[in-house]
Amino acid sequence: MEHKPIQFEVRSFDDVSAADCSPQQTVDGIEYAVMCPACNGRFTVEEVGSIYRKAPFAKQAKPASGVVNVVCECGEEHTGRPPADPFVGCGAAWRIRK
């Protein structure tokens, strides 16, 4: 699907299954390939499963919550996006549920 240049609007969408997001193990956690349900923008998000500190501290596991919160980061311009918004996307939000 092609990216849709829709108007920026903060809105929530239904959860998606982690299995539908091509989960890939990374050094720090799991990377998911996502498509925005509003503008069809494609990008990846990474769930970091650990906190690392310099020696002599050891790696500390972070408890898994069962969900990954996602905000559209398609990188495309969307009319009406507030300049101070830290996310470059259409304003859509959803969750990946494990």
N, C-alpha and C positions, 0 to 999 in steps of 0.2 A: 504494500500500500504506500501511496505517496503522501508526503507531509502536507497537512492542510494549514494554510496561514490564517487561522481563526483569531478572533479577538481574545485578548487576555481576560481570563475570568477565574477567580479562585473557586474551585468546585471539587467535590469528592466523588470518587467512583468506587465500585465494588472491588473487593479483594480479588487477586488472581492467585492461582496455585504456583508455588515455586517450581513444580515440575514443568510448567508451561513456559518457564523463563530460561531454559537451557543452563541450569546451574553448573558452574565450573569451579573446581577447587583451585584456590590461589595460595600463595605463601601465607597470607594473613587471614584468609577466610574463604568466602564463597562469592563469586561474581555472577550476576544475573543479567541476561540480555532482555531488555524490556521495550515495549512499544506503548507510547502514551495512548490511553483510550480516548482522548479528546482530539489531539492533532496528528496522531500516527507517527510522531517523532520517535526515532530509535536511538537508544543509548544504553550504557551498562551502569549498574550500580553494584557496589561491593559491600557485603556484610562482613565486617571485621570481627572475627571471633576471639581475638586475643589482644592483650595489651603487652607490649614489649618494653622493657627498660634496659638501660645499659648495665653491664656487669658491675657489681656482683649480684644484681637482682635477677631473679629468674622470671621466665615468661609466666604470666598469670592469666588463666582462662576467664573469660567474661561469660556470665550466664546467658544462655540463648532465650530469647523472648518468644519465639514462635512466629514473629512477624517482622517484616522489614518495611519501614515507611518509605514511600517514594514520592517525590515531587518532580514534575516534568522538568527535565534538563536537556531538552532537544537541541538547544544551542541556536535555534532560529528566532528571529524577531517576531514578536506578536504585538500588534497594535494595542496600546493601552497598558502595557506592562510598566509598572512603576519603576523609575530609574534606580531606586534604592533596593529593589527586590534582589536578593542574592542568587536566586535561581533564574537561569536564562531559559525560559520555557513559557508555556501557555497558562500556567496556574493550576493545572490539574494535579490532584493528589490521590494516591491509592496505596494499598498495602500488598506485599507479597506474603502469602501465608504458607508456612511450611507444614 
